[in-house]
């Protein structure tokens, strides 16, 4: 099991790519790196910690991410806002029903997926930039 203890409690920063603070996508970059997967910094910036329409996400992110029906380790977890037509947050599924993400008010945390289930838009596997 991957160890993320050194990330716990790091604060949110809308432009953060670590090591002292993270945006939700910046944290995803770091977590995927630990799994040996290098995510480009900008490939899903349209949905990195800002509200993006589902059409924007599907158009932009489809170049790099493929939807999957059930989570696998690691995979992106896209979370919607209260408006079902928009997304505003991403996390990373890390196995055993858990995801790691950074929240505005709680910093980097590991939560159970079921806690967020009603807000999850989908799970996405990174497929690279040569798609």
QUIHU-V315199 format. One record per backbone hydrogen bond with DSSP energy under -1.0 kcal/mol. CO is the residue of the C=O (numbers start at 0). NH is the residue of the N-H. If there is no record, write none. Layout:
# QUIHU-V315199
[[CO;NH] [CO;NH]]
This chain:
# QUIHU-V315199
[[3;6] [6;9] [9;107] [10;21] [12;15] [15;22] [20;17] [21;12] [22;26] [23;27] [24;28] [25;29] [26;30] [27;31] [28;32] [29;33] [31;36] [32;35] [41;44] [43;46] [44;47] [46;48] [51;86] [52;56] [53;57] [54;58] [55;59] [56;60] [59;62] [60;63] [60;64] [63;126] [65;124] [74;92] [75;123] [76;90] [77;120] [77;121] [78;87] [78;88] [82;85] [84;53] [85;80] [86;51] [88;78] [90;76] [91;99] [94;97] [96;112] [97;93] [98;110] [99;91] [100;108] [102;106] [106;102] [107;8] [108;100] [110;98] [111;114] [112;115] [115;118] [116;119] [118;79] [121;77] [122;67] [123;75] [124;65]]
